[in-house]
């Protein structure tokens, strides 16, 4: 690797370095508690999916170029150059992460591995090693945004087809899927596909909402890819649309990443305050039920019913009770999963890996081990893929005699959440010793930030 490329890659870390990231680089105790919190590691036993190991690859570059001990005695402190071998390891471990952040919940120091891996993705993109598929999808979204008039007739025609279905469902021949409606109260930014548009249109129609649908879709492949500038531009398309139409609220569909990007990240990226409210469709449905805008039939759902907390709107977005209230307005037979809310397992399809077939079997096996614990046959989040996975997993239930979950046990350590695992893993134990869990190995990491 030439000096110019090396400067570029280390410059990515330098640009993103702040007090919190430096703390994450310095504070990991190599306890490997995160091994039982990660669905990929539990499901595969593959060392490269251990959350602390994923972060350690960035930490090795950090040690080499941002600490004196790593600079002068790199072998002792396992400091490494970002060579081809390290970048290959980084790609395999980084793009396989769903960004669920369950590892952070159980970490004694709340180290945000997903944040560290966002730095890893930025390094890979700078090295020309970003995920090709996700990059192409992000570019396609940007192209559509730059040439929206080229696609407008086709998009509107699709909306009109769905409009006919909405009229049939609601019994209202005047029901609409309004497009480009100036002065609407709500801009609904759907996913591509009728499955995301039709149900919301029916709900808005029944609630008498003054709404319009966006010309752009909610999914943000720039965020999946780790290209923050592309992610910002993709989001900016419907932000500008909302401003132009003068709406009071943007409502996003079941896409958890779309909600998180819009609600939590966009203002920081753009350095501007959004002049409207951001809501998830579940929050809106819950609001409509509670204020009487729509009525639902108790007992409509039969049998035992549960709800799977999606990571991005649940653990990472704080939406827990509204979906449960919706389900319980439809049934008296609601049973919560174990675990649930912040402790819920990831569905395994986030971060763009839902399209990667090599993970399908592992995801379904993780789910089928999980469902028998609450005594129901099939789980379903509000995500379309979650419903598909649940249906595929029904046959696998017959193969399970006992759930084999390895659930970290909760406790407290100086006010921070932590977990103590009941079992031991040879690789994780080796990791604790090999990567410097002794005072000697941590010597270069104990520089404290004075600010």
DAKATA-V201761 format. One record per backbone hydrogen bond with DSSP energy under -1.0 kcal/mol. CO is the residue of the C=O (numbers start at 0). NH is the residue of the N-H. If there is no record, write none. Layout:
co=CO nh=NH
co=CO nh=NH
This chain:
co=1 nh=5
co=2 nh=6
co=3 nh=7
co=4 nh=8
co=5 nh=9
co=6 nh=10
co=7 nh=11
co=8 nh=12
co=9 nh=13
co=10 nh=14
co=11 nh=15
co=12 nh=16
co=17 nh=21
co=18 nh=22
co=19 nh=23
co=20 nh=24
co=21 nh=25
co=22 nh=26
co=31 nh=34
co=32 nh=35
co=33 nh=36
co=33 nh=37
co=37 nh=41
co=38 nh=42
co=39 nh=43
co=40 nh=44
co=45 nh=48
co=46 nh=49
co=49 nh=53
co=50 nh=54
co=51 nh=55
co=52 nh=56
co=54 nh=58
co=55 nh=59
co=56 nh=60
co=57 nh=61
co=58 nh=62
co=59 nh=63
co=59 nh=79
co=60 nh=64
co=61 nh=65
co=66 nh=70
co=67 nh=71
co=68 nh=72
co=72 nh=76
co=73 nh=78
co=80 nh=82
co=82 nh=86
co=83 nh=87
co=84 nh=88
co=85 nh=89
co=86 nh=90
co=87 nh=91
co=88 nh=92
co=89 nh=93
co=90 nh=94
co=93 nh=96
co=100 nh=104
co=101 nh=105
co=102 nh=106
co=106 nh=109
co=110 nh=112
co=111 nh=115
co=112 nh=116
co=113 nh=117
co=114 nh=118
co=115 nh=119
co=116 nh=120
co=117 nh=121
co=118 nh=122
co=119 nh=123
co=120 nh=124
co=121 nh=125
co=122 nh=126
co=123 nh=128
co=124 nh=127
co=130 nh=134
co=131 nh=135
co=132 nh=136
co=133 nh=137
co=134 nh=138
co=135 nh=139
co=136 nh=140
co=137 nh=141
co=138 nh=142
co=139 nh=143
co=140 nh=144
co=141 nh=145
co=142 nh=146
co=146 nh=149
co=147 nh=151
co=150 nh=154
co=151 nh=155
co=152 nh=156
co=153 nh=157
co=154 nh=158
co=155 nh=159
co=156 nh=160
co=157 nh=161
co=158 nh=162
co=159 nh=163
co=160 nh=164
co=161 nh=165
co=162 nh=166
co=163 nh=167
co=164 nh=168
co=165 nh=169
co=166 nh=170
co=171 nh=174
co=177 nh=212
co=180 nh=183
co=184 nh=247
co=184 nh=248
co=185 nh=211
co=186 nh=250
co=187 nh=213
co=188 nh=252
co=189 nh=217
co=192 nh=195
co=193 nh=197
co=196 nh=200
co=197 nh=201
co=198 nh=202
co=199 nh=203
co=200 nh=204
co=201 nh=205
co=202 nh=206
co=203 nh=208
co=208 nh=210
co=209 nh=184
co=209 nh=185
co=211 nh=187
co=219 nh=223
co=220 nh=224
co=221 nh=225
co=221 nh=226
co=225 nh=227
co=226 nh=230
co=227 nh=231
co=228 nh=232
co=229 nh=233
co=230 nh=234
co=231 nh=235
co=232 nh=236
co=234 nh=238
co=235 nh=239
co=236 nh=240
co=237 nh=241
co=238 nh=242
co=239 nh=243
co=240 nh=244
co=241 nh=245
co=241 nh=246
co=244 nh=182
co=247 nh=276
co=248 nh=186
co=249 nh=278
co=250 nh=188
co=251 nh=280
co=254 nh=258
co=255 nh=259
co=256 nh=260
co=257 nh=261
co=258 nh=262
co=259 nh=263
co=260 nh=264
co=260 nh=265
co=264 nh=268
co=265 nh=269
co=266 nh=270
co=276 nh=249
co=278 nh=251
co=279 nh=283
co=280 nh=284
co=281 nh=285
co=282 nh=286
co=283 nh=287
co=284 nh=288
co=285 nh=289
co=286 nh=290
co=287 nh=292
co=287 nh=293
co=296 nh=299
co=304 nh=334
co=309 nh=313
co=310 nh=315
co=312 nh=318
co=313 nh=317
co=320 nh=324
co=321 nh=325
co=322 nh=326
co=323 nh=327
co=326 nh=329
co=329 nh=298
co=329 nh=300
co=332 nh=304
co=339 nh=342
co=340 nh=343
co=348 nh=353
co=349 nh=352
co=351 nh=354
co=352 nh=355
co=355 nh=358
co=356 nh=359
co=358 nh=362
co=359 nh=363
co=360 nh=364
co=361 nh=365
co=362 nh=366
co=363 nh=367
co=364 nh=368
co=366 nh=370
co=369 nh=372
co=370 nh=373
co=382 nh=386
co=383 nh=387
co=384 nh=388
co=385 nh=389
co=386 nh=390
co=387 nh=391
co=388 nh=392
co=392 nh=396
co=394 nh=397
co=395 nh=398
co=396 nh=399
co=408 nh=419
co=410 nh=417
co=412 nh=415
co=415 nh=412
co=417 nh=410
co=424 nh=428
co=425 nh=429
co=426 nh=430
co=427 nh=431
co=428 nh=432
co=429 nh=433
co=430 nh=434
co=432 nh=435
co=437 nh=441
co=441 nh=444
co=442 nh=445
